[in-house]
Amino acid sequence: MAAVSPSHRVSTGERLNTAETTGKLQQAAGARGIRMTRQRRVILQVMDDAEQHLDVDQILERAQKIDSGVHLVTVYRTIDLLKKQGLIDELDLLHLRGDRHYYETHGPRDHIHVACLRCGKVREFESRLYEQLKEQIARDFHMKVTMSRTEVGGYCEEPKNSHQACSSTLCVECGSPAPAFSVSFLVASSSAGSAT
């Protein structure tokens, strides 16, 4: 009997697919013939094991706990290589934490990032409706959808007094203006430039 996938899934922590993706980045890099130095192996291990979205500084800090010989330039070069190979995504997470960029490995299905503009909590959401939307876009635009990125921002029901210290420019607790709701949607096609 075939496994039935749920119509939707919501993460309890920041990442939805950690159990399904552990170790897969290292496997995928090896399968593509990417040369695996000791430092790269450590960086990929950190990214594979991450239970949250990591920025470059966080990747470096965790990597140096495993191997103090990992350098910042190696993290940047590895991130760049993995992005070019399509093995990781770069996210801005609605700039909740300033202008930092975060990185995540691909899970088995695309997902939506849902962020609270007050407390900064980020969660992931998968839905069959999202898959259907991408299928409709592919049909309506006569294109093969090869990537999608969606971010939704709003306010969670956490009490305001549980608000953590905020360094975000979008935080209502800090007095900075914040949109009540924000959606970012990007679709790219591998058949760009084809005649219509």
C-alpha positions in Angstrom: 0.0 0.0 0.0 1.4 3.4 -1.0 2.0 6.0 1.8 -0.5 8.7 1.9 0.9 12.2 2.4 -1.1 14.6 4.6 -3.0 17.5 2.9 -0.8 19.8 5.0 1.9 19.9 7.7 2.9 22.6 10.1 6.3 22.7 11.9 6.4 22.7 15.7 9.9 24.2 15.6 11.5 26.4 13.0 12.2 23.6 10.5 9.6 21.2 9.1 11.8 18.6 7.3 14.7 18.1 9.6 14.2 14.3 10.0 13.8 13.8 6.2 16.8 15.9 5.2 19.5 14.9 7.7 22.6 13.8 5.8 21.1 14.4 2.4 23.2 17.5 1.6 26.4 15.6 2.0 25.0 12.8 -0.1 23.8 15.2 -2.8 27.1 17.0 -3.0 29.0 13.7 -3.3 26.7 12.6 -6.0 27.4 15.7 -8.0 31.1 15.2 -7.8 31.7 18.2 -5.5 35.2 17.9 -4.0 34.8 17.3 -0.3 37.5 18.9 1.8 37.5 18.4 5.5 36.2 22.0 6.0 33.4 21.5 3.5 32.4 18.2 5.1 32.0 20.0 8.4 30.0 22.9 6.9 27.6 20.4 5.2 27.3 18.5 8.4 26.3 21.7 10.2 23.7 22.5 7.6 22.4 19.0 7.5 21.9 18.9 11.3 20.4 22.4 11.6 17.0 22.5 13.2 16.6 26.2 12.3 17.5 28.5 9.4 21.1 29.5 9.8 23.0 32.6 8.6 26.7 32.5 7.7 27.9 33.6 11.2 25.8 30.8 12.8 27.2 28.2 10.3 30.7 29.4 11.0 30.2 29.3 14.8 28.8 25.7 14.7 31.4 24.5 12.3 34.3 25.9 14.4 32.9 23.9 17.4 33.5 20.8 15.3 36.7 21.9 13.6 38.5 25.1 14.7 40.2 25.2 11.3 37.0 26.2 9.4 37.4 29.8 8.1 34.7 32.4 7.2 35.9 32.6 3.5 35.4 28.8 3.2 31.8 29.1 4.6 31.1 31.8 2.0 32.6 29.8 -0.9 30.8 26.6 0.1 27.4 28.5 0.4 28.0 30.0 -3.1 28.9 26.6 -4.5 25.8 24.9 -3.0 23.5 27.7 -4.2 24.9 27.4 -7.8 24.4 23.6 -7.6 20.8 24.1 -6.5 21.3 22.2 -3.2 20.4 25.0 -0.8 18.0 28.0 -0.8 18.9 31.5 0.4 16.2 33.2 2.4 15.7 36.7 3.9 12.7 35.6 6.1 11.0 39.0 5.6 14.1 40.8 7.0 12.8 40.1 10.5 16.3 39.8 11.8 17.8 42.7 9.8 19.4 42.2 6.4 20.8 38.8 7.2 20.4 35.9 4.8 19.6 32.4 5.9 20.2 29.1 4.3 18.3 25.8 4.2 18.6 22.5 2.5 15.8 21.3 0.2 13.2 19.1 1.8 11.0 16.6 0.0 8.4 19.2 -0.8 8.4 23.0 -1.2 7.0 24.8 1.8 5.9 28.3 2.9 7.8 30.3 5.6 5.4 31.8 8.1 6.9 34.5 10.4 5.6 36.6 13.3 6.5 40.2 12.8 6.3 40.8 16.5 8.3 38.0 18.1 10.3 36.8 15.1 9.2 33.2 15.3 9.5 31.4 12.0 7.7 28.2 11.1 7.2 26.2 8.0 4.0 25.1 6.3 3.4 22.5 3.6 0.1 22.1 1.8 -1.4 20.3 -1.1 -3.0 23.6 -2.0 0.4 25.1 -2.5 1.4 22.3 -4.8 -1.9 22.9 -6.8 -1.1 26.6 -7.0 2.3 25.8 -8.6 0.7 23.4 -11.0 -1.8 26.1 -12.0 1.0 28.6 -12.5 2.8 26.1 -14.7 -0.3 25.5 -16.8 -1.3 29.2 -17.1 2.2 30.4 -18.0 3.3 27.3 -20.0 6.4 26.9 -17.9 8.1 24.3 -15.8 8.2 25.6 -12.2 11.7 24.7 -10.9 11.6 26.7 -7.7 9.2 28.7 -5.5 9.6 30.7 -2.4 6.8 32.1 -0.4 6.9 34.0 2.9 3.9 35.0 5.0 4.1 37.5 7.8 1.6 38.4 10.5 1.2 38.4 14.3 1.0 35.2 16.3 -1.1 34.8 19.4 1.8 34.8 21.8 1.2 37.3 24.6 3.1 40.6 24.1 4.8 40.2 27.5 6.6 37.0 26.2 8.2 39.1 23.5 11.9 38.6 23.3 14.5 41.3 22.9 14.1 42.5 19.3 16.8 43.7 16.9 14.4 43.8 14.0 13.3 46.9 12.1 9.8 45.4 11.7 9.0 44.8 15.3 5.9 46.6 16.7 7.3 46.3 20.2 10.3 48.5 19.1 8.0 51.1 17.7 9.1 50.6 14.1 6.4 50.4 11.5 5.5 46.9 10.4 3.0 45.7 7.8 0.1 43.8 9.3 0.5 41.2 6.6 3.1 40.5 3.9 3.5 37.9 1.2 6.5 37.4 -1.1 6.2 35.0 -4.0 8.8 34.1 -6.5 8.6 31.6 -9.4 11.4 30.8 -11.7 11.4 28.9 -15.0 14.1 26.7 -16.5 12.7 27.6 -19.9 13.4 31.3 -19.6 13.7 33.0 -23.0 11.6 30.5 -24.9 9.3 31.9 -27.5 5.6 32.3 -26.6 
